[in-house]
């Protein structure tokens, strides 16, 4: 009996399947740099001035283009004058596909119950919100080197790459269970002036209420994002 073993290739990330687009080692801007600058109240994509925060946002297919295997995302810095270097602990970022074109109205809760651990919060728990393929792309600490205008802070995916299907919109859920804050935080550029960002963002923050008890309220605001694939 002769067994023939065929060579195979492996692409990093358990989200990778045979139908996933190959990594191309390039980047693109799914949320272009337009709008009126920064948000000092909501502070998307994550609020570093409060102990805990939740952020969610939809990136439309019209900005994403064709299928991609996304490996990281970066956020364009405002360059706040007193911003420095800080590290946010206990961060969780999830990606998913959705056919929804806006986030729910009112207050919505990405949790199954008040006892749901922060790492298990999911947009799939939001009643009536259509989501598929949600996966954890990053967990752990995120370091920002602030103070440099128009530079980018990169969030490298250390859990899974995301296989974007090229058809649906993307939903991002960012959970900050830090329990600390940075007075020298950076602000990030946002788009809140283009028609395509209407009702696509949602944010909440608290010094005392953990993410497992926070509710989200939508805004027409998205962080300026560059993605690598």
Phi, psi and omega in degrees: 000125180248124178256127179256121180259121180275139175293153180217162177244153182231131176255134186299142175106127182287350176282351184282131176232178181300335182265008183278141179298145180290156174290133183248357178055049177216176181224166178206166184249098180286338173237099186294159186280080175225170182113203187245023172111246189239166174241116180266000180258304179278324179054052174292151013275347180208143183266115182266359183265352178241153182298326184222148176202158171234140174222138174222145175203149178258132173252117186292151176301328180300335177266339185274324181078218188280176182301140183212151169258101188277131185246341178194167174220148182230154185235133186281126185278145174284327183086044179303135192299324182256018178283145179226204179265131178212157181236122178265124181268163173055054177257141177225128180234129181238144175242151173204168172266147175210148172264358178292144180253002174202160175279160183298151176281165180071206179259132178230157191233113179276054181215154179278325178201170179295343180266002180297124178299152182305319182295341183260001177300144187208141175291343178291346177278348182285120184300129176080001181263123184274118180215147177217161174060027179294136185210148176282122180257334181213140170215150179119216184259151178230123180257131179246128173259087189277171175100355182252106182298138175067009170271173184240140169260122186265139172249104181277132180287119181247001178251304180210144164286162179247124180272093180285132187275354177078002184242314185269174168279166176251137172249131178245133173239122180245119183249118177252107178251037189298307187080013177217182180209165180233111177290338179263030184295158174268149167262152180242146181294145179229158170251112173232023181241348181270149182294332186287350181267002183302121176062028183257353179240158176206140188214151171204155180207156181198151172270342186236337182264122182286162181305329181293351178238005181273144172251153182255143173233132189284154177222160176263076188200132177227143173290150175286121191236139167242136179242149174250144180210000000 
